[in-house]
Amino acid sequence: MGELLGYARVSTTDQSADAQSEALSAAGCSRVWTETASGATTSRPQLSDLFSHLRRGDTLVVWRLDRLGRSLPHLLETVEQLDVDGVGFRSLTEAIDTTTSGGKLIYSIFGALAEFERNLIRERTNLGLAVARAQGRLGGRPPAMSGTQIKQAKRMRTGGMSLTDIREVLGVSRSTLYRHLK
């Protein structure tokens, strides 16, 4: 059997990871990596260092699920990669342990719920877009220049006005003006 390696994370410097570290040590972790970083942050050097120390048969232990993943899909992706690498995963608060049959079941249920949530979001988004199209609305960013402004810019250019002056009158950038005068 491999080692238990812990990871503790707090979001701000005002918070302390001491309680997490103590719980991880009490759970049998031989070493605990601690980090101060927002969960949404993709760059977490201590977590990367921990991953470089994990070996087949080891188990990554966290105090709570949200300490590891930025979101449920990210968490599931991370735990899936650990499984591929032959590394177990354990969350103390939620009592999930992927090295056991029950823990694998719970993890699978989380995966199914995340997929269900993604499908619901996709369905709602597509429905909203269909309703908007039926009402004549198109998505996306509004054009930088209206049709009237484009005609006005072409008339000004034909009349001999400089591009700089046209830009200033219409209040658009040079690239926008060039794009519409082609």
C-alpha positions as CSV (number, residue, x, y, z in Angstrom):
1,M,0.0,0.0,0.0
2,G,1.2,3.5,-0.9
3,E,1.4,6.7,1.1
4,L,-1.4,9.0,2.0
5,L,-0.5,12.5,0.8
6,G,-2.6,15.5,1.8
7,Y,-3.6,18.8,0.2
8,A,-5.0,21.7,2.2
9,R,-6.1,25.0,0.5
10,V,-7.5,28.3,1.7
11,S,-8.7,31.1,-0.5
12,T,-7.2,34.1,1.2
13,T,-4.3,35.0,3.4
14,D,-6.9,35.9,6.1
15,Q,-7.7,32.2,6.4
16,S,-5.7,29.5,8.1
17,A,-5.1,26.0,6.7
18,D,-4.1,24.7,10.2
19,A,-7.4,22.9,10.9
20,Q,-7.3,21.2,7.5
21,S,-3.6,20.2,7.9
22,E,-4.3,18.8,11.4
23,A,-7.2,16.7,10.1
24,L,-5.1,15.4,7.2
25,S,-2.3,14.5,9.6
26,A,-4.7,12.8,11.9
27,A,-6.0,10.8,9.0
28,G,-2.5,9.4,8.4
29,C,-1.1,11.7,5.8
30,S,2.7,11.4,5.8
31,R,3.0,14.9,4.2
32,V,0.6,17.7,3.7
33,W,0.9,20.4,1.0
34,T,-0.8,23.7,1.9
35,E,-1.7,26.5,-0.4
36,T,-3.3,29.9,-0.4
37,A,-5.1,30.3,-3.7
38,S,-8.6,30.9,-5.0
39,G,-10.4,27.7,-6.1
40,A,-10.9,29.3,-9.5
41,T,-7.2,29.8,-9.9
42,T,-5.7,27.5,-12.5
43,S,-2.1,28.0,-11.3
44,R,-1.6,26.2,-8.0
45,P,2.1,25.4,-7.5
46,Q,1.7,23.4,-4.3
47,L,-0.9,21.1,-5.9
48,S,1.3,20.7,-9.0
49,D,4.2,19.7,-6.7
50,L,2.0,17.3,-4.8
51,F,1.0,15.6,-8.1
52,S,4.7,15.2,-9.0
53,H,5.2,13.3,-5.8
54,L,2.2,10.9,-6.2
55,R,3.1,7.4,-7.2
56,R,0.9,4.4,-8.2
57,G,-0.7,3.0,-5.0
58,D,-0.7,6.4,-3.2
59,T,-3.8,8.2,-2.1
60,L,-4.4,11.9,-2.4
61,V,-6.4,13.1,0.7
62,V,-8.3,16.4,1.0
63,W,-10.3,17.8,3.9
64,R,-13.2,18.6,1.7
65,L,-14.0,18.2,-2.0
66,D,-14.0,21.9,-2.8
67,R,-10.4,22.2,-1.7
68,L,-9.3,20.2,-4.8
69,G,-11.5,21.2,-7.7
70,R,-12.7,24.5,-9.1
71,S,-16.0,23.0,-10.1
72,L,-17.6,19.6,-10.1
73,P,-16.5,18.8,-13.7
74,H,-13.0,19.9,-12.9
75,L,-13.0,17.8,-9.7
76,L,-14.3,14.7,-11.6
77,E,-11.6,15.2,-14.3
78,T,-8.9,15.4,-11.7
79,V,-10.1,12.3,-9.8
80,E,-10.4,10.5,-13.1
81,Q,-6.8,11.3,-14.0
82,L,-5.7,10.1,-10.5
83,D,-7.5,6.8,-11.2
84,V,-5.8,6.4,-14.6
85,D,-2.4,7.0,-12.8
86,G,-3.3,4.3,-10.2
87,V,-3.7,6.9,-7.4
88,G,-6.6,6.8,-5.0
89,F,-8.6,9.8,-3.8
90,R,-10.1,10.5,-0.4
91,S,-12.2,13.3,1.0
92,L,-12.5,13.3,4.8
93,T,-15.6,15.5,5.2
94,E,-17.7,13.8,2.5
95,A,-16.3,10.3,3.5
96,I,-15.4,9.5,-0.1
97,D,-12.6,7.0,-0.7
98,T,-12.1,5.8,-4.3
99,T,-9.9,3.0,-3.1
100,T,-13.2,1.3,-1.8
101,S,-16.2,0.0,-3.7
102,G,-18.5,2.4,-1.9
103,G,-16.3,5.3,-2.6
104,K,-16.2,4.4,-6.3
105,L,-20.0,4.2,-6.3
106,I,-20.3,7.7,-4.8
107,Y,-17.8,9.1,-7.3
108,S,-19.7,7.5,-10.1
109,I,-22.9,9.1,-8.9
110,F,-21.2,12.5,-8.8
111,G,-20.0,12.0,-12.4
112,A,-23.6,11.1,-13.5
113,L,-25.0,14.2,-11.7
114,A,-22.4,16.5,-13.3
115,E,-23.2,15.1,-16.8
116,F,-26.9,15.6,-16.0
117,E,-26.3,19.2,-15.0
118,R,-24.2,19.8,-18.2
119,N,-27.1,18.4,-20.3
120,L,-29.7,20.5,-18.6
121,I,-27.6,23.7,-19.1
122,R,-27.1,22.8,-22.8
123,E,-30.9,22.2,-23.2
124,R,-31.8,25.4,-21.5
125,T,-29.3,27.4,-23.5
126,N,-30.5,25.9,-26.8
127,L,-34.1,26.6,-25.9
128,G,-33.3,30.2,-25.0
129,L,-31.5,30.7,-28.3
130,A,-34.4,29.2,-30.2
131,V,-36.9,31.5,-28.5
132,A,-34.7,34.5,-29.1
133,R,-34.4,33.6,-32.8
134,A,-38.2,33.1,-33.1
135,Q,-38.6,36.7,-31.7
136,G,-36.2,38.0,-34.3
137,R,-33.2,38.5,-32.0
138,L,-29.8,37.4,-33.0
139,G,-27.0,36.7,-30.5
140,G,-23.6,38.1,-30.4
141,R,-22.0,41.4,-30.1
142,P,-23.8,44.3,-31.8
143,P,-22.0,45.7,-34.9
144,A,-19.6,48.6,-34.3
145,M,-21.1,50.6,-37.1
146,S,-24.7,50.8,-38.2
147,G,-25.8,50.6,-41.8
148,T,-26.5,54.4,-41.7
149,Q,-23.0,55.1,-40.3
150,I,-21.4,52.9,-43.1
151,K,-23.2,54.9,-45.8
152,Q,-22.3,58.1,-44.1
153,A,-18.6,57.1,-44.0
154,K,-18.6,56.2,-47.7
155,R,-20.2,59.5,-48.6
156,M,-17.6,61.4,-46.5
157,R,-14.8,59.4,-48.1
158,T,-16.1,60.0,-51.6
159,G,-16.3,63.7,-50.7
160,G,-12.6,63.8,-50.0
161,M,-12.7,63.7,-46.2
162,S,-9.7,62.0,-44.5
163,L,-10.0,58.7,-42.7
164,T,-8.9,60.4,-39.5
165,D,-11.6,63.0,-39.7
166,I,-14.3,60.3,-40.5
167,R,-13.2,58.3,-37.5
168,E,-13.5,61.3,-35.2
169,V,-16.9,62.3,-36.6
170,L,-18.3,58.7,-36.3
171,G,-16.5,57.8,-33.1
172,V,-15.1,54.5,-34.3
173,S,-11.6,53.0,-34.4
174,R,-9.4,53.0,-37.4
175,S,-9.6,49.2,-37.9
176,T,-13.4,49.3,-37.7
177,L,-13.6,52.1,-40.3
178,Y,-11.2,50.3,-42.6
179,R,-13.1,47.0,-42.2
180,H,-16.4,48.7,-43.3
181,L,-15.0,50.8,-46.1
182,K,-13.4,47.8,-48.0
